[in-house]
């Protein structure tokens, strides 16, 4: 019975061991698969982490470049230089608009002489003075071919006048007709009026320096006779000086009473002595090219006074300018009493 019972238990024990081995094998397979799966995920996660770390390093590097003190200073310096360049370009553009004249000019620029002129002479005239203009044309200025021949010698002469306050009226038409016949005017876009005389002179120099390249620019009244040859020789003697203001120098009284013919509204600016600074008499004076360019560039900020000769003299106070007291520019009354002779 025991042996039988024992024999009956052996198969049961063998069955249990067999199932146990199957279970262990299955568990091992699951464990292996789980290990492979976990390892694969971990490898994938590791690759992702490596990629993310690389990206982080790249991003961090870029971030450091953006906020680095040295690089930040370089960026700011570049921006500052860019702003300065932009400002300089704006200044250059403004200077060109304000009449800046470059030392180098295009060869095909037909508005300027290829060779620098000695002088541009502006004869200041006004409406109703045709007889004076005709007298000057006959006496020393010339007209037509004679005027062009004078230009070939290096001297340009033009009458200077503004426009009527009532544009295109009979006064303007008379000047336009005369200009068509003689071709010897500079007609400024400036109101022709006694109170505008200082502005008129200023814009004559602006127009002249923008239109002709010359050593000197000369202002002459239309009641002055000029010896062209003597004037040319006098100017040439000072052509080696860079900034010349030449004329019959004087220092007149400042009149503070409004009823006086030569009343100066800004008389307080000239001190208790009521005397003008030394300046060239208004009948005739000459400016070298650098001073005419200075007027052209700074036209919008130059202060004007009641009298054009005082205004011109005031523009050079404080500048390194050679004041030449040329006695040949001092007018002496003629026999007619209305025309003076200079030089």
C-alpha positions in Angstrom: 0.0 0.0 0.0 2.8 2.3 0.9 4.7 1.4 -2.2 1.7 2.0 -4.2 1.0 5.2 -2.5 4.5 6.2 -3.0 4.4 5.3 -6.6 1.2 7.4 -6.9 2.9 10.5 -5.5 6.0 10.4 -7.8 4.1 11.3 -11.0 2.4 14.1 -9.1 5.8 15.4 -8.0 7.1 15.1 -11.5 4.1 17.1 -12.9 4.6 19.9 -10.5 8.3 20.1 -11.4 7.5 20.2 -15.1 5.0 23.0 -14.7 7.4 24.9 -12.5 10.0 24.7 -15.2 7.5 26.0 -17.8 6.5 28.9 -15.6 10.1 29.8 -14.9 10.9 29.7 -18.7 7.9 31.9 -19.4 8.9 34.3 -16.7 12.4 34.4 -18.1 11.1 35.1 -21.5 8.9 37.9 -20.2 11.8 39.2 -18.1 14.0 39.1 -21.2 11.4 40.9 -23.3 10.8 43.4 -20.6 14.6 44.0 -20.3 14.9 44.4 -24.0 12.0 46.8 -24.1 13.2 48.8 -21.1 16.7 48.8 -22.6 15.4 50.0 -25.9 13.3 52.8 -24.3 16.3 53.7 -22.1 18.5 53.8 -25.2 15.9 55.9 -27.1 15.6 58.2 -24.0 19.4 58.4 -23.8 19.5 59.4 -27.5 16.8 62.0 -26.9 18.7 63.3 -23.8 21.9 63.6 -25.8 20.1 65.5 -28.6 18.4 67.7 -26.1 21.7 68.3 -24.3 23.4 69.2 -27.6 20.6 71.6 -28.4 20.8 73.1 -25.0 24.5 73.6 -25.4 23.9 75.2 -28.8 21.2 77.4 -27.4 23.2 78.2 -24.4 26.2 79.1 -26.6 24.0 81.3 -28.7 22.6 82.9 -25.6 26.0 83.5 -24.2 27.0 85.1 -27.5 24.0 87.4 -27.3 24.5 88.5 -23.8 28.3 88.3 -23.6 29.8 91.6 -22.3 32.5 91.7 -25.0 30.1 90.8 -27.8 27.4 93.1 -26.5 30.0 95.9 -26.6 30.9 95.0 -30.1 27.2 95.0 -31.2 26.7 98.4 -29.5 29.8 99.8 -31.1 28.6 98.7 -34.5 25.2 100.2 -33.9 26.8 103.4 -32.8 28.9 103.6 -35.9 25.9 102.9 -38.0 24.0 105.8 -36.4 27.0 108.0 -36.9 27.3 107.1 -40.5 23.6 107.7 -41.0 24.0 111.1 -39.3 27.0 112.0 -41.5 25.0 111.0 -44.6 22.2 113.3 -43.5 24.6 116.1 -42.8 26.2 115.6 -46.2 22.9 115.7 -47.9 21.9 118.8 -45.9 25.2 120.5 -46.8 24.6 119.8 -50.5 21.2 121.3 -50.3 22.6 124.2 -48.4 25.1 125.0 -51.2 28.2 123.0 -50.3 30.6 123.1 -53.2 32.9 120.2 -53.5 36.5 120.7 -54.6 36.1 118.0 -57.2 33.5 118.5 -59.9 32.4 116.3 -62.8 34.1 117.0 -66.1 30.8 117.1 -67.9 29.3 119.7 -65.6 28.2 122.3 -68.1 27.1 124.8 -65.5 30.6 125.5 -64.3 33.8 126.5 -66.1 36.4 123.8 -66.4 39.0 126.4 -65.4 38.6 128.4 -62.2 37.6 131.9 -62.9 39.3 134.9 -61.3 36.1 136.7 -60.2 32.3 136.7 -60.4 31.0 140.3 -60.2 27.4 140.9 -59.1 26.1 144.4 -59.9 23.3 145.1 -57.5 20.5 146.8 -59.2 16.7 147.3 -58.8 13.6 148.3 -60.7 13.6 151.6 -62.6 17.4 151.6 -63.0 17.7 150.7 -66.7 19.6 153.9 -67.5 22.3 153.0 -65.0 22.5 149.5 -66.3 22.9 150.7 -69.9 25.6 153.2 -68.8 27.5 150.4 -67.1 27.2 148.2 -70.2 28.7 150.9 -72.3 31.4 152.0 -69.8 33.0 148.9 -68.5 30.9 145.8 -68.4 30.3 145.3 -72.1 27.5 143.2 -73.7 27.0 140.4 -76.1 30.3 139.2 -77.6 32.3 141.6 -75.4 30.8 140.2 -72.3 31.5 136.6 -73.4 35.1 137.6 -74.2 35.5 139.0 -70.7 34.4 135.6 -69.4 37.0 133.9 -71.4 39.5 136.1 -69.5 38.2 134.7 -66.2 35.7 137.4 -65.1 31.9 137.0 -65.1 29.7 140.1 -64.7 26.0 140.0 -64.1 23.3 142.4 -62.8 21.6 141.1 -59.7 17.9 141.7 -59.0 15.0 140.1 -57.2 11.4 139.7 -58.0 8.5 142.0 -57.5 6.3 141.5 -54.4 3.5 141.2 -56.9 4.9 138.4 -58.9 4.7 138.6 -62.7 3.6 142.2 -62.7 4.9 144.9 -65.1 8.1 145.3 -63.1 8.9 141.6 -63.4 8.0 141.6 -67.1 10.3 144.6 -67.8 13.3 142.8 -66.2 12.4 139.5 -68.1 12.3 141.4 -71.4 15.6 143.1 -70.7 17.2 139.8 -69.7 16.0 138.2 -72.9 17.7 140.9 -74.9 21.0 141.1 -72.9 21.3 137.8 -71.1 23.3 139.4 -68.3 21.1 139.1 -65.2 20.9 137.0 -62.1 17.3 137.0 -61.1 16.9 135.9 -57.5 13.9 134.3 -56.1 13.9 137.0 -53.5 11.6 140.0 -53.0 13.1 143.2 -54.4 12.6 145.7 -51.6 14.9 148.1 -49.6 14.3 146.2 -46.4 15.4 143.0 -48.1 18.8 144.3 -49.2 20.8 142.2 -46.8 19.0 139.0 -47.8 19.5 140.0 -51.4 23.3 140.2 -51.0 23.4 137.0 -49.1 21.6 135.1 -51.8 23.7 136.7 -54.5 26.7 135.0 -52.9 24.8 131.8 -52.6 23.8 131.8 -56.2 27.2 132.9 -57.5 29.2 130.2 -55.6 26.7 127.5 -56.7 26.9 128.6 -60.3 30.6 129.5 -60.9 33.9 128.3 -59.5 35.9 131.5 -58.9 38.7 132.8 -56.7 36.7 135.8 -55.7 33.1 137.0 -55.6 32.6 140.8 -55.9 29.6 142.9 -55.0 29.2 146.2 -56.8 26.5 148.8 -56.8 25.0 150.0 -60.1 26.3 153.5 -59.6 30.0 152.5 -59.6 32.4 152.6 -62.5 35.0 149.8 -62.3 38.3 149.5 -64.1 38.3 145.8 -64.9 42.0 145.4 -65.5 42.9 147.1 -62.3 40.3 145.1 -60.4 41.7 141.9 -61.8 45.3 142.8 -60.8 44.2 143.8 -57.3 42.4 140.5 -56.7 45.2 138.5 -58.2 47.6 140.0 -55.7 45.6 138.4 -52.9 44.8 135.1 -54.5 47.3 133.2 -52.3 45.4 134.0 -49.1 42.6 131.5 -48.3 40.1 133.7 -46.6 40.1 137.3 -47.8 37.5 140.1 -47.1 38.6 143.1 -49.2 37.1 146.5 -49.4 37.2 150.1 -48.3 37.1 149.4 -44.6 35.2 151.8 -42.3 33.4 151.9 -38.9 30.4 154.2 -39.0 27.9 155.4 -36.4 25.0 153.4 -35.3 21.8 155.4 -35.4 19.1 154.5 -32.8 16.4 157.0 -33.8 13.7 155.4 -36.0 13.3 158.6 -37.9 16.9 158.6 -39.1 17.6 157.5 -42.7 20.2 154.9 -41.5 18.3 153.7 -38.5 19.5 150.4 -37.1 16.8 148.4 -35.2 19.4 146.3 -33.5 21.4 149.3 -32.3 21.6 147.9 -28.7 23.8 145.1 -29.9 26.6 147.5 -30.8 27.3 148.8 -27.3 27.1 152.1 -25.6 29.6 153.7 -28.1 27.0 153.2 -30.9 29.7 152.4 -33.4 29.8 149.6 -36.0 32.6 147.1 -36.1 35.0 147.7 -39.1 33.5 146.4 -42.3 33.8 147.1 -46.0 31.9 150.0 -47.5 28.9 148.8 -49.5 29.8 150.3 -52.9 32.2 147.5 -53.8 33.9 144.7 -51.9 35.2 141.2 -52.6 35.2 137.9 -50.8 37.4 134.9 -51.5 35.9 131.6 -52.5 36.1 130.1 -49.0 34.1 133.0 -47.5 31.4 132.8 -50.2 31.1 129.1 -49.6 30.8 129.8 -45.9 27.8 132.1 -46.6 26.3 129.6 -48.9 26.5 126.7 -46.4 25.3 128.8 -43.4 22.7 130.9 -45.1 19.9 129.8 -42.9 21.6 130.9 -39.6 23.4 134.1 -40.7 22.1 137.1 -38.8 21.2 140.2 -41.0 21.1 143.8 -40.0 19.4 146.9 -41.5 22.3 147.5 -43.9 23.8 144.9 -46.2 27.4 146.0 -45.8 27.1 145.7 -42.0 25.5 142.3 -42.4 28.2 141.0 -44.6 30.9 142.2 -42.2 29.1 140.6 -39.2 29.2 137.2 -40.8 33.0 137.0 -40.5 33.4 138.2 -36.9 35.0 135.4 -35.0 36.4 133.7 -38.2 40.0 133.5 -39.2 39.6 136.1 -42.0 42.1 138.5 -43.5 40.5 142.0 -43.7 42.2 143.9 -46.5 41.6 147.6 -46.4 42.0 148.3 -50.1 41.9 152.0 -50.7 41.3 151.5 -54.4 37.9 150.3 -53.5 37.0 153.6 -51.9 34.6 155.5 -54.2 35.3 159.1 -55.2 32.3 161.2 -56.4 32.2 161.9 -60.2 31.2 165.1 -61.9 27.7 163.9 -62.2 27.3 163.5 -58.5 25.4 160.3 -58.8 28.1 157.9 -59.9 31.3 157.1 -58.1 34.5 155.6 -59.5 36.3 152.7 -57.8 39.8 151.4 -58.7 
